[in-house]
Amino acid sequence: MGHVTKVLMKPLIALNLKAYRESIGERGLALCRIADEVAKSTGTSIIVAPQNVDLYRISKAVSIPVFAQHIDFNEPGAFTGSITAETVKEAGCQGTLLNHSEKKIPFEKMGAAIEVARKAGIKTLVCADSVDEAKRIAQFKPDYIAVEPPELIGSGISVSKAKPEIITNTVKEVKNIQDIPVLCGAGVSNGEDVRKAVELGADGVLLASAFVKAKDPKAMLLEMANAVRE
């Protein structure tokens, strides 16, 4: 199922499962199935980015787009340990996250990473830690940009409340360069955070621990999905 390209409508919710114990193996698969159920029941566009070793089986188990958490900028070849765009494409992925604050890419390699993804036919959701970095990334024309102040990641304090100007300024500056959907992340924890982000101009949200570590991930995601559709 994951090999069929899905049209992603705005606003969208991107779920990064990171490398948490709660998202390993069967637990990660269960979280992605929850996301799939919520997407189907609400009509919301939801992306999941599971751990790399689970990409193939999760892409086979769900109908929503599966993204890798990272790819390397090199082409296939003698690069032991590399995660190539072609590999994740073959695994059923429709895209990849890039440049997360926990997996930064040297800026001089950014264009190459986005280009190898484009050549392989997968989309790129590139993270930026500031308005300025988002502007620099926009020149490479990724499919999505997600602005995430690193100091708020995992804090439970949403960027949409703590630093709303980062969202509004990023949207304005990026759209002046390219018409690229802008997501926001860092501390997004509930429906109100999502609603506020969309009101500020964001095309969606990127989150991780709030979903992965939730006591009731389905209820939490339903709340967010309903918020983006209001």
Stockholm file with secondary structure:
# STOCKHOLM 1.0

chainA/1-230         MGHVTKVLMKPLIALNLKAYRESIGERGLALCRIADEVAKSTGTSIIVAPQNVDLYRISKAVSIPVFAQHIDFNEPGAFTGSITAETVKEAGCQGTLLNHSEKKIPFEKMGAAIEVARKAGIKTLVCADSVDEAKRIAQFKPDYIAVEPPELIGSGISVSKAKPEIITNTVKEVKNIQDIPVLCGAGVSNGEDVRKAVELGADGVLLASAFVKAKDPKAMLLEMANAVRE
#=GR chainA/1-230 SS CTTSCCCCCSSEEEEECTTCGGGSHHHHHHHHHHHHHHHHHHCCEEEEECCGGGHHHHHHHCSSCBEESCCCSSCSSSCTTCCCHHHHHHTTCSEEEECCTTSCCCHHHHHHHHHHHHHHTCEEEEEESSHHHHHHHHTTCCSEEEECCGGGTTSSCCHHHHCHHHHHHHHHHHHHHCCCCEEEESSCCSHHHHHHHHHTTCSEEEESHHHHTCSSHHHHHHHHHHHHTC
#=GC SS_cons         CTTSCCCCCSSEEEEECTTCGGGSHHHHHHHHHHHHHHHHHHCCEEEEECCGGGHHHHHHHCSSCBEESCCCSSCSSSCTTCCCHHHHHHTTCSEEEECCTTSCCCHHHHHHHHHHHHHHTCEEEEEESSHHHHHHHHTTCCSEEEECCGGGTTSSCCHHHHCHHHHHHHHHHHHHHCCCCEEEESSCCSHHHHHHHHHTTCSEEEESHHHHTCSSHHHHHHHHHHHHTC
//
